[in-house]
Amino acid sequence: MASCTLPVGSRLVSVAVRQPDGSYAPLDEDRVYGVVTNNFLRQGGDAYTVLRDRAIDPYDGGPNLEEVMEAYLRPPQPPQPPARRTDRRGAVRREAAGGVNGQ
């Protein structure tokens, strides 16, 4: 929970963390939590300098946010049938239990 009426740096009043059972518990100040964000905030954008200056073992690799969103929003492609195999003359080859062309 946050309060915009408090001074900058003191506006965060409380934090609850979702537990595996779906309940929420107060933030444990002795624990290290993982945070996922975009590059803009990670580099201190919008005055989130704590993400830039105090990150522990940051991982700054991976795809850009716009690439991830594009892949997520892209409609699924229908499956393609397997390519037909042909011999040098263009005749369709059949796979048999004994090998190519029943041999």
Biopython code that builds the backbone (N, CA, C, O; Angstrom):
import numpy as np
from Bio.PDB.StructureBuilder import StructureBuilder

atoms = [
    (1, "MET", "N", (0.846, -1.152, 0.000)),
    (1, "MET", "CA", (0.000, 0.000, 0.000)),
    (1, "MET", "C", (0.909, 1.238, 0.000)),
    (1, "MET", "O", (1.984, 1.231, 0.600)),
    (2, "ALA", "N", (0.467, 2.278, -0.670)),
    (2, "ALA", "CA", (1.247, 3.511, -0.758)),
    (2, "ALA", "C", (0.356, 4.712, -0.439)),
    (2, "ALA", "O", (-0.868, 4.639, -0.539)),
    (3, "SER", "N", (0.990, 5.802, -0.057)),
    (3, "SER", "CA", (0.284, 7.041, 0.225)),
    (3, "SER", "C", (0.978, 8.179, -0.498)),
    (3, "SER", "O", (2.136, 8.484, -0.212)),
    (4, "CYS", "N", (0.282, 8.808, -1.430)),
    (4, "CYS", "CA", (0.847, 9.928, -2.196)),
    (4, "CYS", "C", (0.984, 11.188, -1.362)),
    (4, "CYS", "O", (1.639, 12.138, -1.791)),
    (5, "THR", "N", (0.387, 11.219, -0.192)),
    (5, "THR", "CA", (0.474, 12.414, 0.652)),
    (5, "THR", "C", (1.769, 12.446, 1.473)),
    (5, "THR", "O", (2.124, 13.487, 2.025)),
    (6, "LEU", "N", (2.465, 11.327, 1.554)),
    (6, "LEU", "CA", (3.722, 11.282, 2.294)),
    (6, "LEU", "C", (4.871, 11.777, 1.419)),
    (6, "LEU", "O", (4.742, 11.793, 0.195)),
    (7, "PRO", "N", (5.988, 12.179, 2.017)),
    (7, "PRO", "CA", (7.127, 12.667, 1.228)),
    (7, "PRO", "C", (7.741, 11.559, 0.367)),
    (7, "PRO", "O", (7.645, 10.375, 0.692)),
    (8, "VAL", "N", (8.368, 11.966, -0.731)),
    (8, "VAL", "CA", (9.057, 11.023, -1.610)),
    (8, "VAL", "C", (10.068, 10.237, -0.786)),
    (8, "VAL", "O", (10.781, 10.805, 0.041)),
    (9, "GLY", "N", (10.125, 8.937, -1.013)),
    (9, "GLY", "CA", (11.008, 8.064, -0.247)),
    (9, "GLY", "C", (10.345, 7.465, 0.971)),
    (9, "GLY", "O", (10.912, 6.580, 1.611)),
    (10, "SER", "N", (9.146, 7.935, 1.307)),
    (10, "SER", "CA", (8.409, 7.421, 2.471)),
    (10, "SER", "C", (6.992, 7.014, 2.108)),
    (10, "SER", "O", (6.189, 6.732, 2.997)),
    (11, "ARG", "N", (6.672, 6.979, 0.847)),
    (11, "ARG", "CA", (5.283, 6.747, 0.424)),
    (11, "ARG", "C", (4.835, 5.295, 0.501)),
    (11, "ARG", "O", (3.637, 5.022, 0.583)),
    (12, "LEU", "N", (5.762, 4.379, 0.475)),
    (12, "LEU", "CA", (5.404, 2.967, 0.576)),
    (12, "LEU", "C", (5.092, 2.660, 2.032)),
    (12, "LEU", "O", (5.965, 2.747, 2.895)),
    (13, "VAL", "N", (3.853, 2.303, 2.298)),
    (13, "VAL", "CA", (3.402, 2.087, 3.669)),
    (13, "VAL", "C", (3.523, 0.620, 4.057)),
    (13, "VAL", "O", (3.973, 0.315, 5.161)),
    (14, "SER", "N", (3.129, -0.305, 3.165)),
    (14, "SER", "CA", (3.234, -1.733, 3.460)),
    (14, "SER", "C", (3.301, -2.516, 2.156)),
    (14, "SER", "O", (2.861, -2.053, 1.103)),
    (15, "VAL", "N", (3.868, -3.724, 2.259)),
    (15, "VAL", "CA", (3.976, -4.616, 1.106)),
    (15, "VAL", "C", (3.566, -6.008, 1.565)),
    (15, "VAL", "O", (3.996, -6.473, 2.621)),
    (16, "ALA", "N", (2.736, -6.667, 0.771)),
    (16, "ALA", "CA", (2.356, -8.049, 1.053)),
    (16, "ALA", "C", (2.814, -8.909, -0.116)),
    (16, "ALA", "O", (2.761, -8.487, -1.271)),
    (17, "VAL", "N", (3.263, -10.121, 0.200)),
    (17, "VAL", "CA", (3.795, -11.037, -0.807)),
    (17, "VAL", "C", (2.868, -12.251, -0.886)),
    (17, "VAL", "O", (2.501, -12.838, 0.132)),
    (18, "ARG", "N", (2.501, -12.610, -2.108)),
    (18, "ARG", "CA", (1.622, -13.763, -2.283)),
    (18, "ARG", "C", (2.374, -15.052, -1.957)),
    (18, "ARG", "O", (3.497, -15.266, -2.414)),
    (19, "GLN", "N", (1.745, -15.890, -1.173)),
    (19, "GLN", "CA", (2.309, -17.163, -0.747)),
    (19, "GLN", "C", (1.861, -18.283, -1.696)),
    (19, "GLN", "O", (0.907, -18.100, -2.452)),
    (20, "PRO", "N", (2.537, -19.437, -1.666)),
    (20, "PRO", "CA", (2.159, -20.551, -2.544)),
    (20, "PRO", "C", (0.697, -20.981, -2.402)),
    (20, "PRO", "O", (0.099, -21.459, -3.366)),
    (21, "ASP", "N", (0.116, -20.815, -1.204)),
    (21, "ASP", "CA", (-1.281, -21.222, -1.008)),
    (21, "ASP", "C", (-2.277, -20.152, -1.440)),
    (21, "ASP", "O", (-3.485, -20.344, -1.300)),
    (22, "GLY", "N", (-1.781, -19.008, -1.971)),
    (22, "GLY", "CA", (-2.658, -17.939, -2.443)),
    (22, "GLY", "C", (-2.910, -16.854, -1.417)),
    (22, "GLY", "O", (-3.460, -15.808, -1.760)),
    (23, "SER", "N", (-2.529, -17.070, -0.174)),
    (23, "SER", "CA", (-2.689, -16.036, 0.842)),
    (23, "SER", "C", (-1.570, -15.001, 0.706)),
    (23, "SER", "O", (-0.632, -15.187, -0.070)),
    (24, "TYR", "N", (-1.679, -13.918, 1.463)),
    (24, "TYR", "CA", (-0.666, -12.867, 1.438)),
    (24, "TYR", "C", (-0.049, -12.710, 2.821)),
    (24, "TYR", "O", (-0.733, -12.808, 3.840)),
    (25, "ALA", "N", (1.251, -12.465, 2.834)),
    (25, "ALA", "CA", (1.977, -12.257, 4.095)),
    (25, "ALA", "C", (2.810, -10.990, 3.966)),
    (25, "ALA", "O", (3.189, -10.604, 2.859)),
    (26, "PRO", "N", (3.098, -10.342, 5.088)),
    (26, "PRO", "CA", (3.931, -9.133, 5.031)),
    (26, "PRO", "C", (5.309, -9.446, 4.447)),
    (26, "PRO", "O", (5.808, -10.565, 4.563)),
    (27, "LEU", "N", (5.898, -8.457, 3.830)),
    (27, "LEU", "CA", (7.245, -8.574, 3.278)),
    (27, "LEU", "C", (8.222, -8.926, 4.391)),
    (27, "LEU", "O", (8.209, -8.309, 5.456)),
    (28, "ASP", "N", (9.057, -9.908, 4.144)),
    (28, "ASP", "CA", (10.096, -10.296, 5.100)),
    (28, "ASP", "C", (11.349, -9.493, 4.759)),
    (28, "ASP", "O", (11.981, -9.745, 3.734)),
    (29, "GLU", "N", (11.709, -8.547, 5.590)),
    (29, "GLU", "CA", (12.834, -7.654, 5.291)),
    (29, "GLU", "C", (14.184, -8.352, 5.329)),
    (29, "GLU", "O", (15.178, -7.777, 4.887)),
    (30, "ASP", "N", (14.251, -9.580, 5.846)),
    (30, "ASP", "CA", (15.501, -10.336, 5.883)),
    (30, "ASP", "C", (15.650, -11.261, 4.681)),
    (30, "ASP", "O", (16.636, -11.991, 4.585)),
    (31, "ARG", "N", (14.708, -11.240, 3.786)),
    (31, "ARG", "CA", (14.717, -12.127, 2.623)),
    (31, "ARG", "C", (15.031, -11.323, 1.358)),
    (31, "ARG", "O", (14.718, -10.135, 1.275)),
    (32, "VAL", "N", (15.650, -11.982, 0.377)),
    (32, "VAL", "CA", (15.913, -11.360, -0.922)),
    (32, "VAL", "C", (14.841, -11.850, -1.887)),
    (32, "VAL", "O", (14.627, -13.055, -2.021)),
    (33, "TYR", "N", (14.170, -10.926, -2.555)),
    (33, "TYR", "CA", (13.098, -11.248, -3.495)),
    (33, "TYR", "C", (13.552, -10.962, -4.923)),
    (33, "TYR", "O", (14.338, -10.045, -5.160)),
    (34, "GLY", "N", (13.064, -11.732, -5.848)),
    (34, "GLY", "CA", (13.304, -11.465, -7.260)),
    (34, "GLY", "C", (12.270, -10.488, -7.788)),
    (34, "GLY", "O", (11.099, -10.550, -7.413)),
    (35, "VAL", "N", (12.699, -9.592, -8.653)),
    (35, "VAL", "CA", (11.812, -8.595, -9.246)),
    (35, "VAL", "C", (11.993, -8.637, -10.752)),
    (35, "VAL", "O", (13.118, -8.685, -11.248)),
    (36, "VAL", "N", (10.892, -8.619, -11.472)),
    (36, "VAL", "CA", (10.938, -8.573, -12.927)),
    (36, "VAL", "C", (10.437, -7.203, -13.357)),
    (36, "VAL", "O", (9.391, -6.739, -12.903)),
    (37, "THR", "N", (11.193, -6.566, -14.233)),
    (37, "THR", "CA", (10.803, -5.245, -14.714)),
    (37, "THR", "C", (11.328, -5.052, -16.122)),
    (37, "THR", "O", (12.003, -5.926, -16.665)),
    (38, "ASN", "N", (11.023, -3.921, -16.708)),
    (38, "ASN", "CA", (11.564, -3.634, -18.043)),
    (38, "ASN", "C", (12.894, -2.883, -17.915)),
    (38, "ASN", "O", (13.271, -2.442, -16.829)),
    (39, "ASN", "N", (13.588, -2.748, -19.033)),
    (39, "ASN", "CA", (14.910, -2.109, -19.024)),
    (39, "ASN", "C", (14.848, -0.657, -18.567)),
    (39, "ASN", "O", (15.764, -0.178, -17.899)),
    (40, "PHE", "N", (13.786, 0.040, -18.918)),
    (40, "PHE", "CA", (13.662, 1.450, -18.555)),
    (40, "PHE", "C", (13.707, 1.632, -17.035)),
    (40, "PHE", "O", (14.475, 2.450, -16.527)),
    (41, "LEU", "N", (12.886, 0.871, -16.317)),
    (41, "LEU", "CA", (12.879, 0.990, -14.864)),
    (41, "LEU", "C", (14.155, 0.419, -14.253)),
    (41, "LEU", "O", (14.677, 0.967, -13.282)),
    (42, "ARG", "N", (14.655, -0.667, -14.811)),
    (42, "ARG", "CA", (15.884, -1.295, -14.293)),
    (42, "ARG", "C", (17.072, -0.333, -14.352)),
    (42, "ARG", "O", (17.963, -0.391, -13.505)),
    (43, "GLN", "N", (17.083, 0.543, -15.344)),
    (43, "GLN", "CA", (18.180, 1.496, -15.500)),
    (43, "GLN", "C", (17.932, 2.802, -14.757)),
    (43, "GLN", "O", (18.656, 3.779, -14.952)),
    (44, "GLY", "N", (16.907, 2.821, -13.902)),
    (44, "GLY", "CA", (16.667, 3.995, -13.064)),
    (44, "GLY", "C", (15.636, 4.958, -13.592)),
    (44, "GLY", "O", (15.478, 6.045, -13.037)),
    (45, "GLY", "N", (14.922, 4.597, -14.652)),
    (45, "GLY", "CA", (13.910, 5.486, -15.218)),
    (45, "GLY", "C", (12.789, 5.788, -14.241)),
    (45, "GLY", "O", (12.521, 5.003, -13.332)),
    (46, "ASP", "N", (12.137, 6.922, -14.427)),
    (46, "ASP", "CA", (11.049, 7.389, -13.556)),
    (46, "ASP", "C", (11.487, 7.461, -12.094)),
    (46, "ASP", "O", (10.678, 7.271, -11.186)),
    (47, "ALA", "N", (12.756, 7.732, -11.877)),
    (47, "ALA", "CA", (13.344, 7.911, -10.545)),
    (47, "ALA", "C", (13.379, 6.628, -9.715)),
    (47, "ALA", "O", (13.509, 6.693, -8.492)),
    (48, "TYR", "N", (13.264, 5.461, -10.359)),
    (48, "TYR", "CA", (13.420, 4.184, -9.651)),
    (48, "TYR", "C", (14.907, 3.839, -9.564)),
    (48, "TYR", "O", (15.340, 2.793, -10.048)),
    (49, "THR", "N", (15.667, 4.714, -8.955)),
    (49, "THR", "CA", (17.117, 4.519, -8.897)),
    (49, "THR", "C", (17.514, 3.324, -8.045)),
    (49, "THR", "O", (18.609, 2.790, -8.216)),
    (50, "VAL", "N", (16.650, 2.890, -7.129)),
    (50, "VAL", "CA", (16.979, 1.727, -6.302)),
    (50, "VAL", "C", (17.145, 0.486, -7.181)),
    (50, "VAL", "O", (17.962, -0.382, -6.874)),
    (51, "LEU", "N", (16.378, 0.393, -8.272)),
    (51, "LEU", "CA", (16.512, -0.746, -9.177)),
    (51, "LEU", "C", (17.836, -0.698, -9.926)),
    (51, "LEU", "O", (18.366, -1.739, -10.315)),
    (52, "ARG", "N", (18.368, 0.480, -10.129)),
    (52, "ARG", "CA", (19.651, 0.637, -10.805)),
    (52, "ARG", "C", (20.812, 0.493, -9.823)),
    (52, "ARG", "O", (21.806, -0.169, -10.121)),
    (53, "ASP", "N", (20.681, 1.116, -8.649)),
    (53, "ASP", "CA", (21.806, 1.246, -7.741)),
    (53, "ASP", "C", (21.948, 0.120, -6.723)),
    (53, "ASP", "O", (23.047, -0.110, -6.218)),
    (54, "ARG", "N", (20.863, -0.586, -6.411)),
    (54, "ARG", "CA", (20.945, -1.562, -5.318)),
    (54, "ARG", "C", (20.553, -2.973, -5.739)),
    (54, "ARG", "O", (20.292, -3.817, -4.882)),
    (55, "ALA", "N", (20.507, -3.242, -7.023)),
    (55, "ALA", "CA", (20.157, -4.592, -7.484)),
    (55, "ALA", "C", (21.242, -5.579, -7.051)),
    (55, "ALA", "O", (22.434, -5.278, -7.109)),
    (56, "ILE", "N", (20.809, -6.751, -6.622)),
    (56, "ILE", "CA", (21.729, -7.822, -6.238)),
    (56, "ILE", "C", (21.709, -8.845, -7.365)),
    (56, "ILE", "O", (20.667, -9.430, -7.659)),
    (57, "ASP", "N", (22.853, -9.059, -7.992)),
    (57, "ASP", "CA", (22.982, -10.030, -9.079)),
    (57, "ASP", "C", (21.937, -9.808, -10.177)),
    (57, "ASP", "O", (21.170, -10.719, -10.488)),
    (58, "PRO", "N", (21.899, -8.606, -10.767)),
    (58, "PRO", "CA", (20.880, -8.339, -11.796)),
    (58, "PRO", "C", (21.148, -9.120, -13.076)),
    (58, "PRO", "O", (22.297, -9.375, -13.435)),
    (59, "TYR", "N", (20.093, -9.488, -13.743)),
    (59, "TYR", "CA", (20.177, -10.138, -15.048)),
    (59, "TYR", "C", (19.594, -9.159, -16.047)),
    (59, "TYR", "O", (18.384, -8.932, -16.065)),
    (60, "ASP", "N", (20.436, -8.587, -16.866)),
    (60, "ASP", "CA", (19.991, -7.571, -17.809)),
    (60, "ASP", "C", (19.937, -8.091, -19.237)),
    (60, "ASP", "O", (19.883, -7.296, -20.176)),
    (61, "GLY", "N", (19.949, -9.389, -19.422)),
    (61, "GLY", "CA", (19.896, -9.958, -20.766)),
    (61, "GLY", "C", (18.473, -10.327, -21.137)),
    (61, "GLY", "O", (17.511, -9.936, -20.476)),
    (62, "GLY", "N", (18.370, -11.077, -22.194)),
    (62, "GLY", "CA", (17.057, -11.533, -22.630)),
    (62, "GLY", "C", (16.450, -10.616, -23.663)),
    (62, "GLY", "O", (17.015, -9.575, -23.995)),
    (63, "PRO", "N", (15.301, -11.004, -24.169)),
    (63, "PRO", "CA", (14.655, -10.217, -25.223)),
    (63, "PRO", "C", (14.069, -8.917, -24.666)),
    (63, "PRO", "O", (13.791, -8.808, -23.472)),
    (64, "ASN", "N", (13.889, -7.950, -25.542)),
    (64, "ASN", "CA", (13.253, -6.697, -25.153)),
    (64, "ASN", "C", (11.771, -6.933, -24.911)),
    (64, "ASN", "O", (11.184, -7.860, -25.469)),
    (65, "LEU", "N", (11.169, -6.097, -24.081)),
    (65, "LEU", "CA", (9.764, -6.235, -23.727)),
    (65, "LEU", "C", (8.868, -6.236, -24.956)),
    (65, "LEU", "O", (7.910, -7.005, -25.024)),
    (66, "GLU", "N", (9.173, -5.375, -25.934)),
    (66, "GLU", "CA", (8.312, -5.317, -27.127)),
    (66, "GLU", "C", (8.369, -6.620, -27.921)),
    (66, "GLU", "O", (7.381, -6.998, -28.550)),
    (67, "GLU", "N", (9.505, -7.310, -27.903)),
    (67, "GLU", "CA", (9.602, -8.599, -28.604)),
    (67, "GLU", "C", (8.787, -9.675, -27.897)),
    (67, "GLU", "O", (8.133, -10.494, -28.543)),
    (68, "VAL", "N", (8.828, -9.668, -26.578)),
    (68, "VAL", "CA", (8.062, -10.644, -25.805)),
    (68, "VAL", "C", (6.568, -10.418, -26.006)),
    (68, "VAL", "O", (5.815, -11.370, -26.208)),
    (69, "MET", "N", (6.142, -9.163, -25.952)),
    (69, "MET", "CA", (4.724, -8.856, -26.132)),
    (69, "MET", "C", (4.256, -9.198, -27.542)),
    (69, "MET", "O", (3.152, -9.715, -27.717)),
    (70, "GLU", "N", (5.076, -8.918, -28.540)),
    (70, "GLU", "CA", (4.703, -9.247, -29.915)),
    (70, "GLU", "C", (4.505, -10.759, -30.068)),
    (70, "GLU", "O", (3.529, -11.199, -30.675)),
    (71, "ALA", "N", (5.418, -11.540, -29.525)),
    (71, "ALA", "CA", (5.297, -12.996, -29.616)),
    (71, "ALA", "C", (4.051, -13.488, -28.877)),
    (71, "ALA", "O", (3.385, -14.415, -29.338)),
    (72, "TYR", "N", (3.736, -12.881, -27.745)),
    (72, "TYR", "CA", (2.570, -13.282, -26.958)),
    (72, "TYR", "C", (1.278, -12.942, -27.687)),
    (72, "TYR", "O", (0.323, -13.719, -27.665)),
    (73, "LEU", "N", (1.249, -11.777, -28.333)),
    (73, "LEU", "CA", (0.028, -11.314, -28.990)),
    (73, "LEU", "C", (-0.161, -11.867, -30.402)),
    (73, "LEU", "O", (-1.265, -11.825, -30.945)),
    (74, "ARG", "N", (0.912, -12.383, -30.990)),
    (74, "ARG", "CA", (0.824, -12.920, -32.350)),
    (74, "ARG", "C", (-0.132, -14.103, -32.366)),
    (74, "ARG", "O", (-0.037, -14.986, -31.512)),
    (75, "PRO", "N", (-1.064, -14.134, -33.337)),
    (75, "PRO", "CA", (-1.986, -15.270, -33.390)),
    (75, "PRO", "C", (-1.219, -16.561, -33.681)),
    (75, "PRO", "O", (-0.232, -16.549, -34.417)),
    (76, "PRO", "N", (-1.674, -17.664, -33.106)),
    (76, "PRO", "CA", (-0.977, -18.927, -33.365)),
    (76, "PRO", "C", (-1.077, -19.309, -34.835)),
    (76, "PRO", "O", (-2.095, -19.080, -35.487)),
    (77, "GLN", "N", (-0.016, -19.886, -35.332)),
    (77, "GLN", "CA", (0.015, -20.331, -36.722)),
    (77, "GLN", "C", (-0.501, -21.762, -36.792)),
    (77, "GLN", "O", (-0.168, -22.584, -35.938)),
    (78, "PRO", "N", (-1.323, -22.071, -37.820)),
    (78, "PRO", "CA", (-1.799, -23.454, -37.931)),
    (78, "PRO", "C", (-0.635, -24.378, -38.239)),
    (78, "PRO", "O", (0.328, -23.975, -38.891)),
    (79, "PRO", "N", (-0.720, -25.618, -37.774)),
    (79, "PRO", "CA", (0.371, -26.557, -38.067)),
    (79, "PRO", "C", (0.470, -26.809, -39.562)),
    (79, "PRO", "O", (-0.539, -26.861, -40.266)),
    (80, "GLN", "N", (1.688, -26.964, -40.033)),
    (80, "GLN", "CA", (1.933, -27.222, -41.445)),
    (80, "GLN", "C", (2.098, -28.721, -41.662)),
    (80, "GLN", "O", (2.712, -29.400, -40.839)),
    (81, "PRO", "N", (1.550, -29.253, -42.775)),
    (81, "PRO", "CA", (1.746, -30.675, -43.046)),
    (81, "PRO", "C", (3.216, -30.942, -43.339)),
    (81, "PRO", "O", (3.927, -30.052, -43.805)),
    (82, "PRO", "N", (3.672, -32.147, -43.072)),
    (82, "PRO", "CA", (5.082, -32.455, -43.362)),
    (82, "PRO", "C", (5.349, -32.346, -44.856)),
    (82, "PRO", "O", (4.479, -32.611, -45.684)),
    (83, "ALA", "N", (6.563, -31.953, -45.174)),
    (83, "ALA", "CA", (6.947, -31.819, -46.584)),
    (83, "ALA", "C", (6.943, -33.196, -47.248)),
    (83, "ALA", "O", (7.304, -34.197, -46.629)),
    (84, "ARG", "N", (6.534, -33.231, -48.500)),
    (84, "ARG", "CA", (6.570, -34.489, -49.248)),
    (84, "ARG", "C", (7.990, -34.737, -49.700)),
    (84, "ARG", "O", (8.677, -33.821, -50.152)),
    (85, "ARG", "N", (8.429, -35.974, -49.579)),
    (85, "ARG", "CA", (9.777, -36.337, -49.990)),
    (85, "ARG", "C", (9.706, -36.896, -51.411)),
    (85, "ARG", "O", (8.846, -37.720, -51.722)),
    (86, "THR", "N", (10.591, -36.454, -52.241)),
    (86, "THR", "CA", (10.623, -36.937, -53.625)),
    (86, "THR", "C", (12.021, -37.437, -53.962)),
    (86, "THR", "O", (13.008, -37.068, -53.326)),
    (87, "ASP", "N", (12.074, -38.306, -55.002)),
    (87, "ASP", "CA", (13.390, -38.728, -55.479)),
    (87, "ASP", "C", (13.852, -37.730, -56.532)),
    (87, "ASP", "O", (13.187, -36.715, -56.737)),
    (88, "ARG", "N", (14.954, -37.982, -57.194)),
    (88, "ARG", "CA", (15.526, -37.026, -58.156)),
    (88, "ARG", "C", (14.610, -36.751, -59.334)),
    (88, "ARG", "O", (14.695, -35.680, -59.935)),
    (89, "ARG", "N", (13.740, -37.683, -59.680)),
    (89, "ARG", "CA", (12.830, -37.491, -60.821)),
    (89, "ARG", "C", (11.582, -36.729, -60.418)),
    (89, "ARG", "O", (10.772, -36.381, -61.278)),
    (90, "GLY", "N", (11.405, -36.459, -59.123)),
    (90, "GLY", "CA", (10.218, -35.759, -58.664)),
    (90, "GLY", "C", (9.115, -36.703, -58.232)),
    (90, "GLY", "O", (8.044, -36.248, -57.829)),
    (91, "ALA", "N", (9.348, -38.022, -58.305)),
    (91, "ALA", "CA", (8.338, -38.976, -57.878)),
    (91, "ALA", "C", (8.291, -39.014, -56.355)),
    (91, "ALA", "O", (9.322, -38.931, -55.686)),
    (92, "VAL", "N", (7.103, -39.138, -55.829)),
    (92, "VAL", "CA", (6.938, -39.194, -54.387)),
    (92, "VAL", "C", (7.495, -40.505, -53.880)),
    (92, "VAL", "O", (7.176, -41.574, -54.401)),
    (93, "ARG", "N", (8.328, -40.416, -52.863)),
    (93, "ARG", "CA", (8.925, -41.607, -52.270)),
    (93, "ARG", "C", (8.083, -42.023, -51.076)),
    (93, "ARG", "O", (7.605, -41.181, -50.316)),
    (94, "ARG", "N", (7.910, -43.300, -50.922)),
    (94, "ARG", "CA", (7.176, -43.816, -49.771)),
    (94, "ARG", "C", (8.153, -44.446, -48.797)),
    (94, "ARG", "O", (9.071, -45.169, -49.184)),
    (95, "GLU", "N", (7.934, -44.157, -47.533)),
    (95, "GLU", "CA", (8.736, -44.782, -46.492)),
    (95, "GLU", "C", (8.045, -46.081, -46.096)),
    (95, "GLU", "O", (6.883, -46.060, -45.691)),
    (96, "ALA", "N", (8.732, -47.198, -46.204)),
    (96, "ALA", "CA", (8.178, -48.491, -45.806)),
    (96, "ALA", "C", (8.971, -49.005, -44.631)),
    (96, "ALA", "O", (10.017, -48.459, -44.278)),
    (97, "ALA", "N", (8.461, -50.065, -44.028)),
    (97, "ALA", "CA", (9.130, -50.630, -42.866)),
    (97, "ALA", "C", (10.552, -51.054, -43.200)),
    (97, "ALA", "O", (11.440, -50.995, -42.349)),
    (98, "GLY", "N", (10.765, -51.478, -44.427)),
    (98, "GLY", "CA", (12.099, -51.943, -44.820)),
    (98, "GLY", "C", (12.999, -50.820, -45.318)),
    (98, "GLY", "O", (14.163, -51.080, -45.625)),
    (99, "GLY", "N", (12.525, -49.613, -45.410)),
    (99, "GLY", "CA", (13.361, -48.513, -45.882)),
    (99, "GLY", "C", (12.669, -47.757, -46.998)),
    (99, "GLY", "O", (11.458, -47.883, -47.180)),
    (100, "VAL", "N", (13.424, -46.976, -47.741)),
    (100, "VAL", "CA", (12.868, -46.162, -48.815)),
    (100, "VAL", "C", (12.430, -47.078, -49.954)),
    (100, "VAL", "O", (13.155, -48.003, -50.320)),
    (101, "ASN", "N", (11.257, -46.828, -50.511)),
    (101, "ASN", "CA", (10.685, -47.578, -51.622)),
    (101, "ASN", "C", (10.592, -49.068, -51.328)),
    (101, "ASN", "O", (10.705, -49.894, -52.234)),
    (102, "GLY", "N", (10.386, -49.408, -50.065)),
    (102, "GLY", "CA", (10.168, -50.793, -49.688)),
    (102, "GLY", "C", (11.413, -51.655, -49.693)),
    (102, "GLY", "O", (11.313, -52.877, -49.576)),
    (103, "GLN", "N", (12.579, -51.056, -49.825)),
    (103, "GLN", "CA", (13.813, -51.841, -49.877)),
    (103, "GLN", "C", (14.392, -52.067, -48.515)),
    (103, "GLN", "O", (15.432, -52.711, -48.386)),
]
sb = StructureBuilder()
sb.init_structure("model")
sb.init_model(0)
sb.init_chain("A")
sb.init_seg("    ")
for serial, (resi, resn, name, xyz) in enumerate(atoms, 1):
    if name == "N":
        sb.init_residue(resn, " ", resi, " ")
    sb.init_atom(name, np.array(xyz, "f"), 0.0, 1.0, " ", f" {name:<3s}", serial, name[0])
structure = sb.get_structure()
